[in-house]
Amino acid sequence: MQKLYESMGISKEVYEYSEKIIASLKSRFDEIDEIAEYNQAKVLIAMQKNKVDANCFSGSTGYGYDDTGRDTLERVYADAFGTEAALVRPQLDCGTHAPADTLAANLLPGDELLSPVGRPYDTLEEVIGIRPSACSLAEYGVSYDEVELLPGGEFDFEGIRRKIKPNTKLITIQRSKGYAMRPTLSCERIGELISFCKSIKPDVICMVDNCYGEFVQRYEPSSFGADMIVGSLIKNPGGGLAPIGGYIAGRRDLVERCGYRLSAPGLGQEVGASLDVKRSLYQGFFLAPTVTAGAVKGAIFAAKLYESLGFEVLPAGDEPRFDIIQAVRLGSGEALCAFCEGIQAGAPVDSYVKPTPAPMPGYDADVIMAAGAFVQGSSIELSADGPMREPYSVYFQGGLTFYNAKTGIMLSLQKILDKGLIKLS
């Protein structure tokens, strides 16, 4: 193995240092495998209950009327996530489109949207209208407010109490950290927050942006009071096979409105051709628990490795995991670029490409992204990115197998070492 890794540019020093870290993680990895087994059984039961068969993989065109495979897939998602209904469509372009559709469908002029966990992910700022944009919620008369998390990531319950008003219609809760150095929220903590908000305003709708969190725990936020959970199929639930798509799962009446917003009033979920992607969506969802487990192992390895070298990491190497993202505060643009160069060099696709910072739609700073993926932008695959701004933190995620994640992480360390930015102890 050492000779194989040396042929990829990984020195004996980096390999041996990494092997010592991995040897210390056996019990953690065993726990992750147990979660994957539970979630695999959950998905299998949902597929068997809904009688998935070969006919479900047939494509549809045009209007997509009577697409039984599409409708069955949505029942599978609903059962696996413990919700009344689901909308699972290739027409939901990405992890921004799914929450954007949900918010637009369930907020009307005069309503207010509240985020009790601080500022949402960068690309939602224009959706909401925090940064002015055509067709934002703000343009349609929806107001917005937020409550920052307290130091240490605790909820500011008194601040939330003050912010919930009669016109607070929907509360958005981002599970993962986004480009912020704050803790990812567990399903249990999300449930605590939802319970508190509904004790103040029982009819408030609680939506959880579940991106990067699916199948990391045994349950989803929908089991802890969330009215809706939303996410991207080119992250965890697509298992690396879904070529596009997003999902919205939750209360039937709310999901129905999302279908109307996605297509048109009066049409809703009855239309929407699935073309020839359904086999990939089914198979990807089936593989998702084990693919996610590999990504979680990679994140823990990255945390322990960089933590041992004195870098601030979030979460810490020994902390519980609630998503697949590992943040590492690198402290300089040079180190951030070197890390991403290493991840790119470990990818199966475009490994020869050198990532460089560039403007990205929806972001307020240049962003560097390493993403040598089979599916463009698929962050369940080996990837890393970060904004070129203080504190120059990188956000690493994915790896269709743990071994690919391991390779990318070792190469990220090698690139930083080669630039003389660090020494191995």
Secondary structure, DSSP 8 states (H G I E B T S, - for coil): -HHHHHHTT--HHHHHHHHHHHHTTHHHHHHHHHHHHHHHHHHHHHHHHTT--GGGG--B-TT-TT-HHHHHHHHHHHHHHT-SEEEEETTS-STTHHHHHHHHHH--TT-EEEETTSS--TTHHHHHTSS--TT-TGGGT-EEEE----TTS---HHHHHHH--TTEEEEEEE-S-TTSSS----HHHHHHHHHHHHHH-TT-EEEEE-TTTTTTSSS-GGGGT-SEEEEETTSGGGTTT--S-EEEEE-HHHHHHHHHHHS-TTTGGG----BT-HHHHHHHHHHHHHHHHHHHHHHHHHHHHHHHTT-EEES-TTS--SSS-EEEE--SHHHHHHHHHHHHHT-SSSTT-----B--TT-SS-EEEEE--SSTT-TTSSEEEEESSTT-EEEEE--SSHHHHHHHHHHHHHHHHHTTS----
